[in-house]
Amino acid sequence: MAADRARQAAEAAQRPRSVAEAARNLAVLARRAGREEQALQIALNAADAPGLRASRGGAAERGLLIQSATYSAARSGDGAGMQELTDGAAAIADGLGGSTALRDHGGGFSPATVQLHHISAEFSTCNPSAALAAARVLPPQSLPSLERRAHATTPTWRRP
């Protein structure tokens, strides 16, 4: 309820990036509650907001929303949809030409974070060989924190 109220308050204040971050948090909560389709729609609807297309930070927020949607597609068993969303997030990251730091998201958005989400999404679809392949092409030093570096290596030692 708090995430939805934050989203509503951000909408009332006409702050598109804050709306996007609140929607991303709401989508994560929906997914964790087992409502993958709802989570997918929340993230993708928020990513379509015109206000996110006006700046580099807005584009990065769009990328984060699409990254979140990849998990929802993966958890619902939609491997093709997961790959399509991953490709979309990667295109945004490539278009930004590097890492974009975001005030409300410590890890920022970059090709490396897209790849990190891809690893986890592949693992969620019970495709550990694809997760391993995705992990092998991600240089650990490209990730912004020790926690993220450890997360990238998880598929190399964990079973689905």
C-alpha positions in Angstrom: 0.0 0.0 0.0 2.9 2.4 0.8 4.5 1.8 -2.6 1.2 2.6 -4.3 0.7 5.7 -2.2 4.2 6.9 -3.0 3.4 6.4 -6.7 0.2 8.4 -6.4 2.0 11.2 -4.5 4.7 11.3 -7.2 2.1 11.5 -9.9 0.3 14.4 -8.1 3.7 16.2 -7.8 4.3 15.5 -11.5 7.7 13.9 -10.9 8.0 11.2 -13.7 11.2 9.6 -12.3 9.8 9.3 -8.8 6.6 7.8 -10.3 8.8 5.3 -12.2 10.8 4.4 -9.1 7.6 3.9 -7.0 6.1 1.8 -9.8 9.2 -0.3 -9.9 9.0 -1.0 -6.2 5.3 -1.8 -6.6 6.1 -4.2 -9.4 8.8 -6.0 -7.3 6.3 -6.4 -4.4 3.6 -7.8 -6.8 6.1 -10.2 -8.2 7.2 -11.4 -4.7 3.5 -11.9 -3.9 3.3 -14.3 -6.9 1.4 -11.9 -9.1 3.8 -12.0 -12.0 1.4 -10.7 -14.7 0.4 -7.8 -12.5 4.0 -7.0 -11.8 4.8 -7.1 -15.5 2.0 -4.7 -16.4 2.9 -2.3 -13.6 6.5 -2.1 -14.8 5.7 -1.9 -18.5 2.9 0.7 -18.1 5.3 2.9 -16.0 8.1 2.4 -18.6 5.7 3.8 -21.3 5.3 7.2 -19.5 6.2 10.0 -21.9 8.0 11.9 -19.1 10.7 9.3 -19.0 11.7 10.0 -22.6 12.8 13.5 -22.0 16.2 12.9 -20.2 19.1 10.6 -19.7 17.9 9.8 -16.2 14.4 9.1 -17.5 15.7 6.7 -20.0 17.7 5.0 -17.3 14.5 4.7 -15.2 12.8 3.2 -18.2 15.6 0.6 -18.4 15.3 -0.3 -14.7 11.5 -0.8 -15.2 12.1 -3.1 -18.2 14.8 -5.0 -16.2 12.2 -5.5 -13.5 9.8 -6.8 -16.1 12.3 -9.4 -17.2 12.1 -11.1 -13.8 8.3 -11.1 -14.0 8.3 -12.7 -17.5 10.9 -15.2 -16.3 9.0 -16.1 -13.2 5.8 -16.7 -15.3 7.7 -19.1 -17.5 7.8 -16.8 -20.6 11.4 -17.2 -21.7 10.8 -15.5 -25.1 9.2 -12.5 -23.4 12.1 -12.4 -20.9 14.6 -12.3 -23.8 12.7 -9.7 -25.7 12.6 -7.5 -22.6 16.3 -8.1 -21.9 17.0 -7.0 -25.5 14.9 -3.9 -25.0 16.7 -2.9 -21.8 20.1 -3.6 -23.5 19.2 -1.3 -26.3 18.4 1.5 -23.9 21.7 0.9 -22.0 23.6 0.9 -25.3 21.9 4.1 -26.4 23.0 5.8 -23.1 26.6 4.9 -23.9 27.6 3.9 -20.4 26.5 3.8 -16.8 23.9 6.2 -15.6 23.9 6.9 -11.8 20.4 7.5 -10.3 19.8 9.1 -7.0 17.1 6.7 -6.0 18.9 3.5 -7.2 22.4 2.9 -5.9 23.4 0.6 -8.7 22.4 2.9 -11.5 21.7 1.5 -15.0 24.2 0.2 -17.5 24.9 -2.6 -19.9 26.4 -4.5 -17.0 23.3 -4.2 -14.8 21.2 -5.4 -17.8 23.5 -8.4 -18.1 23.2 -9.0 -14.3 19.4 -9.1 -14.6 19.7 -11.4 -17.6 21.7 -13.9 -15.5 19.1 -13.9 -12.8 16.2 -14.1 -15.2 17.7 -17.1 -17.0 18.2 -18.8 -13.7 14.6 -18.1 -12.8 13.4 -19.8 -16.0 15.3 -22.9 -14.7 17.8 -22.6 -17.5 21.1 -22.7 -15.6 23.3 -23.2 -18.7 22.0 -20.0 -20.2 22.5 -18.2 -16.8 26.1 -19.5 -16.7 26.7 -18.4 -20.3 25.4 -15.0 -19.5 27.6 -14.8 -16.3 30.7 -15.7 -18.2 30.5 -12.6 -20.5 30.1 -10.2 -17.6 33.3 -8.8 -16.2 32.9 -8.6 -12.4 34.8 -5.2 -12.3 32.0 -3.7 -14.5 29.6 -4.0 -11.6 29.3 -1.1 -9.1 29.5 -3.1 -5.8 30.7 -6.2 -4.1 27.1 -7.3 -3.6 26.4 -7.1 -7.3 29.6 -8.9 -8.1 28.6 -11.8 -5.8 25.1 -11.8 -7.2 26.6 -12.3 -10.7 28.4 -15.4 -9.7 25.5 -17.0 -7.9 24.5 -19.2 -10.9 27.9 -20.7 -11.0 27.4 -22.4 -7.7 23.6 -22.6 -7.0 21.0 -25.0 -8.3 17.6 -23.8 -9.5 
